[in-house]
Amino acid sequence: MAEHAEFVAVYASELADLTFNSKPVINTLTMLAAENAPAAHSIASAIERHIVTARRSAVSQTRIIVCSVCRAWLAV
């Protein structure tokens, strides 16, 4: 997990920018997760932390990310 720390910090920062239903941001986060499948556990942890700490209005967009990322990982 430590080897992915820098990437996950960038991913979490991008995730924090998801404050409304933005297809470009969702696509970027999905693509980053798909390209970095070895960091899946760390990415999932970052998403989980975001769900716990995000404003209530951002949680539905995060659910979209969860579905999108899972589909991307299944395709890898």
VMD Tcl script that draws the C-alpha trace (Angstrom):
set ca {
  {0.00 0.00 0.00}
  {2.82 2.39 0.79}
  {4.10 2.15 -2.76}
  {0.80 3.56 -4.00}
  {0.61 6.39 -1.47}
  {1.46 9.20 -3.89}
  {-1.02 8.01 -6.51}
  {-3.76 7.52 -3.91}
  {-3.18 11.05 -2.57}
  {-3.69 12.42 -6.08}
  {-6.74 10.17 -6.57}
  {-8.26 11.35 -3.28}
  {-7.68 14.95 -4.31}
  {-9.47 14.35 -7.61}
  {-12.25 12.59 -5.72}
  {-12.66 15.62 -3.46}
  {-13.33 17.68 -6.62}
  {-16.39 15.55 -7.32}
  {-18.99 17.82 -5.77}
  {-21.65 17.39 -8.44}
  {-22.49 14.86 -11.14}
  {-19.59 15.62 -13.49}
  {-19.13 13.02 -16.21}
  {-15.58 14.20 -17.07}
  {-14.43 13.87 -13.44}
  {-16.16 10.49 -13.07}
  {-14.54 9.27 -16.32}
  {-11.12 10.49 -15.18}
  {-11.40 8.78 -11.80}
  {-12.59 5.57 -13.45}
  {-9.74 5.64 -15.98}
  {-7.16 6.29 -13.26}
  {-8.49 3.39 -11.20}
  {-8.51 1.05 -14.21}
  {-4.94 1.98 -15.13}
  {-3.78 1.47 -11.55}
  {-5.55 -1.79 -10.70}
  {-2.61 -2.96 -8.53}
  {-3.55 -0.12 -6.16}
  {-7.18 -1.31 -5.99}
  {-7.20 -1.80 -2.22}
  {-5.79 1.68 -1.62}
  {-8.18 3.25 -4.14}
  {-11.14 1.51 -2.50}
  {-9.98 2.80 0.89}
  {-9.75 6.35 -0.50}
  {-13.28 6.06 -1.89}
  {-14.52 4.71 1.43}
  {-12.92 7.62 3.33}
  {-14.54 10.02 0.86}
  {-17.98 8.50 1.43}
  {-17.56 8.85 5.19}
  {-16.28 12.43 5.09}
  {-18.04 13.92 2.05}
  {-21.00 16.22 2.26}
  {-24.23 14.34 1.92}
  {-24.84 15.85 -1.53}
  {-21.58 14.33 -2.86}
  {-22.29 10.78 -1.72}
  {-24.51 9.90 -4.69}
  {-21.75 10.88 -7.11}
  {-19.36 8.70 -5.13}
  {-21.73 5.76 -5.54}
  {-21.50 6.30 -9.29}
  {-17.70 6.14 -8.95}
  {-17.93 2.87 -7.01}
  {-20.04 1.25 -9.75}
  {-17.90 2.63 -12.54}
  {-14.60 1.61 -10.94}
  {-15.86 -1.89 -10.17}
  {-16.89 -2.37 -13.79}
  {-13.49 -1.12 -14.92}
  {-11.65 -3.53 -12.62}
  {-13.79 -6.44 -13.75}
  {-12.88 -5.63 -17.34}
  {-9.12 -5.71 -16.60}
}
mol new
graphics top color blue
foreach p $ca { graphics top sphere $p radius 0.5 }
foreach p [lrange $ca 0 end-1] q [lrange $ca 1 end] { graphics top cylinder $p $q radius 0.2 }
display resetview
